[in-house]
Amino acid sequence: MGQATRLAVLAFCLGAAAAQAQNVPQWIHSLGDPSPAARLTAAEALGNMGPIARQAVPALARATRDPDLSVRSAAIGALGGIGPFAEAALPELMTALLDGKTGLPVASQALYRIGPAAVPPLIESLAAPDIEGRAHAVLAKLGAVAVPALKRALNDPREPVRSSAATTLARIVPPAPREAVKEPIAKLIAAMNDPDLLRRERAIQAVGQRGAEAKDAVPALIKLLEPGAVSLPLAVELQYGRQVRASHSHHVIEALGRIGPTAQAALPSLRRFLRDKELEIAAAEAIARISPAPGPARREAIEVLVRAWRRGGEERRAALEAFSRIGPAAEDAIPALARAVPEAGAPEALASIGPAAVPALIESLRSGDRATREAAMRALARIGPAARDAVPLVAGLLPDPQAMETLGAIGGFEPLIGELKARPDVRLVGPLVRVGEPAVPSLTALLHDDDPRVRRLATQTLGAIRAKAAAAVPELIRSLDDPDRSMRQRAMRSLGDIGPAAKDAAPALARLVEQGDYGDAYTALHALSALGPAAAPELARLLRHPDGTLRHQAADALVAIGHAALPHVESILQDPQPAVRMEAEAVVLRMGKP
């Protein structure tokens, strides 16, 4: 459609409601015009009118089968604009949804805007194969209004309907997490002596998974480490005896390590396995996890792991994994691990040890080797804010991307703010978002920077911090008047990203919807829709907007808010304009019964 025609359509839609209703027959007639352009213009005009064009529903339903794809899509969109009053077109809309030839998004949106009346045919369609999950998606978007019918569908005699209804219900109302049923510890202890080795090992593993809660199992586990604790049939003994006993002991040792400090009685038995090449790493890990404080047993265990790590190969990998699980108790290994940075596994093990490893990692930042510095920064980032002492050295490595990420992880936002002012770089957004709320005052101050690039990135970052950036809302509202249009658009999006915490922005955003150009109006409405119930009064007033697309989006937002918006919508039901009253009535119908 040409620009002049579009302007004419909009001018028509700006006319009085009575004039619109009087001209609906003319547009219905145009839906049968030989020219595809004329049919398209008619469908778009009827869609822009909304519910007042409901007498066009039969003609628009026929137009969903128009040979021209653009006309079909416009007709479907118009039926969505008419909303609940287009219920008679549900068969055609369901066909459009499921055949996928007419533009799936517009068919989905039309069914969604029809509301509760669309639920029965959507559920009925669950009986047929729907590989792309189209009906599921619409039902899930309809949300609460579809729940009663979906619950009834759980008893449908057709299995596809039952399973699809259950899947869709889970998307709308996620099931409450069920607490795992735990076997009594006493029962597991008894099962650890089962003659069947497989059942015995499962019981031992289950005990270990219970951690400190399984402290009563420690004496029984110690007995299972004694020589002769496992008896095997002669044939198995001759062929696999050694391997079976080693596997059995490994499970017992691992379980004791998981139980932790309450298993100290097992330390003498475990230290015996530090001289067993097959089990020394598992025993050393268990001892380190059980020992509550530095002492001979823990030092001996860490020395065993360091020796295994130095031998390389599979032993090195197993030792590094053990260090990672042991965590802070492996601090005696810090010097050896620090010398190994950037070797794979060493930085991760140091990060698992935690704050005690920070001084050694800071020393690695002074290395002339870039790979060593980057590995140290990754480990510091994993440690987090407890590594804040590294901020000065890491800041000196800017603008290295890894330095940016590390500063964000350890809370060093001051250098990041300085870097943003000196060299505006979108890569700084993620690290500053990771810092979160502490960076908000500094970012808010940058909204007044002379450089529009700095202002835009600061605004984008505040939006990405979301609700924790609520303190910046007053300044972001002022940014809606920024002379730089891209900055205004960014401020709108960021207010929407902050969400309900930016509710004070509702009047300013509504003003931009009503007075701004199309680009600003759509962006502002999207942001307004994200503010939640506080935006309901403004959204209800937008049901009077002359642009049909904006009206429909405002209606969608009100439906999403739900019954909390009803008082504001009901006030519009008294509007003197029939078209406005019908828009409000459509919203009420779509919400369903409270």
N, C-alpha and C positions, 0 to 999 in steps of 0.2 A: 504494500500500500504506500502511495506517495505521501510526502510530508504534508501537503495541502489537504489531502483526504483525511489524514490522521487528525489534523487540527480541526477540520470540520466536524469529525466525529466527536472530539472532545468538547467542542463548542456546543454541539447538540446535547451532550450529556450534562453540560452545565446549566441547561435550561430548567424550567420548572418541572416538577414531577408529573404534573398533569399532562404537559406537552410530551414528555417521554412516553407515558402510557398511551397517549393518542397515536404516537408514531410507531409503536411496536408492530402493528399490522403491516406497515410499510416495509420494515426491516424483515419481517417474516416472508413477505412477498419476494424480497431481494435474495433470500436464501435459495430461491429457485431460478435465479438469473443465469443465462448461459455463460456469463463471464465469471471465471474463478475469482477475479479480483473483486467483483461486486459481491459475490457470496462471502468472501473473506471479510470484507468491510462490514457486511451485515452481521456476521457471527461475532466479530469483535465489538461492534456497537451494542449488541444485545448482552454480551458478557459484561461490558462496562456498566450497563444499567443495573445489573444485579437482580434481586428478587422481583422488582416491579415488572420485569420482562417474562414472568412465569408463563404467560399465555403462549410464549414461543417454544415451550418445552417440546411439544410433539414435532415441530419443524426442525428444531435443533437435534432431536434424537435421530431424525432421518438424515440430517447432515453429517452425523458421525460415520455414515457410509459413503460420503461424497468421494468421487474419484480423485479429487485433489487432496494430497496429504495436509497441506496448510489449512484448508477449509475444515477437514476432519478434526485436526488438532484444535482449531479455534472454536469449533462447535462444542467439543468436549470441555474446553476451558470455560465456555459460556455457561454450560450446564452446571459446572462447579461454581461459577459466580452466582447463579440463581440459587444454589445451595439446597436446603431441605425441600424447597418447592419444586425441585426437579426430580422428585422420587419416581415419577412415571418413566423416566429415562434409564432407570437402573439396569434393565436387561442390555441396553446398548452400551452402557458404560462398562458393565462386566465383560461384555464381548471385547471391547477395546482394551480392557486391562489384561485379559488372558491371552489374546492373540498376539499382543506385542507389536503390531504393525502400525499403530497410529500414534506412537509416542507415549511410552509407558508413564513417564513422570506426570503428564497432564491428566491421564486417566486416573492415576492414583490420587492426585490432588482433588479431582472432581468428586470421587467417591468419598474422600475424607470430608469434603465440605458439605456433602449431603447429610453426613452425620449418622445418627442411630438407625435410620431407615436402611442404610447400606449394610448393616451388620448381617442380617439373615442371608442375603445372597452371597456375601463374602464367605460366611461359614459353610454354606452349601457347596461352594466351589472347592473347599478343602478336600472333598471326596475325589476330585480329579487330580492327576499329576500336575504339580506346579513347581517345576524345577527351580525357577528363579525366586520362588517365595513371594510372588507379588501380592496375593491375598493376605498372607501373613503380615507383610509390611504395612498394609493399610489398616488391618485390624489392630496391630500394635500401636500405630499412630493414633487411632481412634481412642485407645486407652480405656479409661474407666467405663465409658458407655458400652463397650463391647464385652466387658467382663461377665455380666450375668448370662449372656447367650453362650459365651465360650465355656462357662462352667457347665451349662446344660449339655453342650456338645461333648463333654467328657463321657457321657453315657450313651452317645450315638452308637447304633449297632455297627457302623462302618469303622473299621480300625484306622484308616487314613484320617478320618475326621477326628477321632479321639486323640490320636498322637499329634496331629497338627494343632488341635485346640490346646493341648497341654503345652506344646512348644511355645505357642503364641502367648498363652497365659503367663508363662515364665518370663517372657520379655516385658509384659506389662506389670506384673506383680512378682518380682523375684522371690522364689521360695526361701523361707527362713532357714539359715544354716542348721543342719541337724547335728547334735552332739554325737560324736562317735560312741558306740557302745563299747565299754572297756571290760575286758575280762578281769575278774578279781585277781590280785597279785598272787594270792595263795593258790589259785587254780593254775596259774602259769608256773609257779614254783614246782607244783606236782608234775606238770607236763614236761618239765626240764629233765625228768628221769624216765620218760617214756621209752620203752624198748625200741620203738621205731625212731631211728635217727633223724628222719626228716621232720617228724612232729616235734622231736626234741629241739632241733635247731630253730624251728619256727617259734617255739616258746621262748627260747633264749633271746632271739631277735626282738620279740614282743616286749620282753622285760627291759631290754636296753632302750627301746623307744619310749618307755615310760619315764626314763631319767631318774631323778632323785626320788620320785614317787615310789620306785621299786627297791628302796634301801633294804627292805626285809628279805630280798632275794640274794643279798651279798653272801651270806654263809653257804647257801646252796651252790652259788656260782664258784666260790673258792674250792669247794669239794670237787666240782667238775674239772678243775685244773690239776687235780692230783693224778699221779700215774695210775693207770688201771681204771680210770673213771669210765672209759669207753670199752665195752666188750663187743667183739665182732665175730660173725661166723668165720670159720676157719678159711674158707675159700676167699672171702673178702679180706681177711687179715693178711693172707699170703700175697695177694695181688695189690690191694689198695690201702692196707692198714695205715701206713705212714701218712699218706695224703689225707685220709679221712680224719685221723686224729689231729692233724695240723689245722684242717678246716674247722673242726669242732672247737679246738682251743682258741682259734682266731675269733669265732663268734662270741665265746665266753669273755675273752679279753676286751673285745669291742663293747660288749654290754656293760662291763665294769667301768670302763672309761666314760660311758654315757651317764651312768649313775652319778659319777662325780665324787666330790669330797666325802660323801657319806659312805664310800667304799674303801676307806683307808685301811681297813683290816686286810684288804687284799694285796697291799703293797709288797709284803715279803714274797708272796706267790708270784706276783707279776715281775719282780726284779729277777727272778730265776730265768724268765724268758728273754731277758736282755742279752743272754749268751746264745740264743737260738737264732740262727741266720734267717729262718723262715718267718719267725714271729717277733723279732726284735723291734721292728718299726711299730707294729701294732701295740706291743707291750710298752714301748717308750711313750707313745701317744697317750695310752691309758694312764700311765703313772703321772705324766705331766698334768692331765686333766683332773686327776684325783687329788694331787698334792696341793693343799690350799696356800702354801707359802714356799718361798725358796728354801731348799734344804738338800741334803745329800741325794735323796731319791730323785728329786726333780732335776738336779744338775746332771746326774748320771744319765737320766733319760734324754735330756736335751743333747748331751755329748754323743749319745748313740745316734740320734737323728742327724746331727751335724756330720758325723762320720759317714752315715749312709748317703747323705746328700752329696758329700765330696766324691763318693765312688761313682756317681753319675748314672746314666741310663735310667732304667725303671726304678731303681732305688732312690735316685734323686727326685723323680716325680712323686713317688710315694711319700718321701720325707717332707717335700714342700706342701703336699696336701695335708699332712699331719700338722705341720706348723700352722697352716691356715685354720684348722679346726681347734687347735690348742689355744690360739689367740694370745692374750696378754701373758699367760703363763710361760710362753716360749721366749721371754725377753732375753734369756741367756744366749739365744742364738742370734741376736741382733748384729754383733760385730761380723760374724761369718756371712750372714745374709747381706749386710750392707756392702761388703766387698764384692758380692756377686752381682749387684745391680749393674747393668740392666738385664741380666740373664733371665729368661722366661721363668716365671714362678717366684723369683726372689722378691720383686716389688709387691706382689700380691701377698706373700707371706708376711712381709714387714707391715703392710697395711692391716692385716688381720691381727698382728700383735698390738697395733694401736698406738696411743700417744707416746708410749715408751720408745717407739722407733723414730719419733719426729727428729730428735737431734741428729741421728745418723743420716736420715734422709735429707735434712738441711745441708749436711756436709756434702752429700752427693750432688746438690744443686751447684756447688762450686766447681764441679768437674769440667774439664775442657771438652769432654765428649758429649755431644748433643743427645745421643741415645740414652746415656746415663741420666742426664738432666731430665729428659722427658719421662723416663721410667720413674724417677723420684717424684716428679710432679704428679703422675698418675696415682702413685701410692699415697701421697699427701692428700690428694682429692678424695680418696676412699676413706681416709681417716676423718676428714671433715673439719668442722670448726675447732676441734682440739689441736689442729695443726696450724693455728693462726700465727704462731711465732715465725712461720716460714714466709709470711706476707712480703716483707721487704725484699728478700732475695727473689721470690717469684715475680714480684712487680718489676724487678730489673730485667726480666726476660721478656717483657711485653715488647712488641705486639704478637709474640708467639701465640698461636691459637691454644696450645696446651696450657700456657700460662694463664690465658683468659679463663679457661674452664677450671683450672685449679683455684684461682682466686675466687671464683664464684662458689666453689665447693667449700673452701675454708673460711668464707665470710669476709674476704678482703675486698670490699666494694669500693673503698676510697680510691685505690689506683685505677679501678675499672671506670669510675666516674671521670677521673682525670683523663683517661685514655679516650673516653667518649667525647669529651670536649675538644681534645687535641686532634683526634683522628676518628671521626664518626664512622663506625663500622658495624654493620648488622650482626656480625659475629659476637658482639658484646651483649646482645639482648639476652641470649640464653644464660650466660653466667650471672648476669644481674638478676634475672628471674629466679635463679637458684638461691641467690642471697635473700630475695624476698623482702619482707616488710622493713628490715633495717635500712634498705637502700631507698625507700620511698621518699623521705624528706629531700635527699640529694637529687633524686630524679625529678621531683616536683619543682625544685628550684631551676632545673634545666628547661622547664617549659617557657621560661622567659629569655632563653639564650638568643643572641642575635642571629645565629646560624640556623636556618630552617631545618637542616638535616639533623642537627642535634635535637631540636624540638620534636621532630617526628620520631626519632629513635627513642627518646625519653618517653614520649606518649605511648608508643608501641609497647615498651617494656612495662609501663604501669598497667596497661591493659592485660598483659600476659601474667602479671602478678595476681590479677583477679581481685577477689574480695579483700585481700590483705592490703590492697592499695586504696582502700576507702578514704584515707586521709587526703588523697590527691584530688578527690572529686570536685571540690570548689574551684580549683585551678583548671581542671579539665573542662568544666562548664565554661569558664572564661575563654578557654582555647577554642570554643565553638565560634568565636568571633575573630579568630586569627585571620589576618589578610591572606595567608597562604592556604589555598583551597585544599591541597592534599593534607595539610595539617588539620584543618577542620574535619575532614573525613576521617582522619586517623583518630582524632579526639572522640568522634561519635562512636567509632568501633570500640575504642578502649572503654568508654563508659558502658557500652553493652557487655563487654567482656567482664567488667567488674561486677555486673549483674545487680541484684536487688540492693546491694550496699551502695549503689549509685542512684538510689531512688530520688534524691533531690534534683537530679538532672531531668526528670520527666517533663516539667513545663517547658524547659529550653528545647528539648528534643522535639516535643510536639509542635512548638512554634516553627522549627525548621521543616517539619513535615508539611505544615500548612502554608508556609511562606517561601520555602526554599525551592531551588530548581529541582528537576526530576532526580538528578544524581544525589543531591543532598537529601531530598525527601525520602528516597528509598533507604539510604544508609541510616538516616535518623530513625525511621520507623523500625528497622531491624534492631537498632540499639534499644529503642523504647520498649520493644517487645520482650527484651531480655531482663527488664527491671522487675518483673513479677507483679504481684497485686497492687503495689503502689502506683503502677502505670495505668491501672484500669480506668480511672476517670478520663485521662487523656485519650486512651485508646477508644473508649466509648464515643467521645466527641468526634473522633476521626471517622466514625460511621457516616458522617455527613460529608466526607471529602468527595469532590467531584470526580476524582480519578478512581475508576473501578478497581484497578489492581491494588492500589493503596488501601481502599476500603476492605477488600478481601483479606489482605494481610493483617489489617487491624482486627478484623473478625477472627482470623485464625489465632491471633495472640490472645484475644479475650477468651476463646474456647480453651486454649492451653492453660490460662490462669484458672479456669473452672468457675465453680459456683461463687467464689469470693468476688467475682466481677459482676455477679447478677444485679446487685442494687444499682450499679452505674449503667448497665445496659437497660434495665427496666425504666430508668428515667428517660431514655431515648425513645421508648415505646410511646411516649406522649408527644413526640415531635409533630408539628403541623404538617410536615412533608410526608406523604404516603410512602415514598421510596425509602426515606430514612427509617420510618417505623418498621417497614418490612425487613430492612437490613438488621435491625435490632431483634426482630422476631425470629429471623433465621439463626442468629447467634444463640438465642434462648433454646430453640429447638435442637440445635447441634449439641448443646451442653447436656441435654437429657434431664431427667428428673433428679432433683437434689437428693 
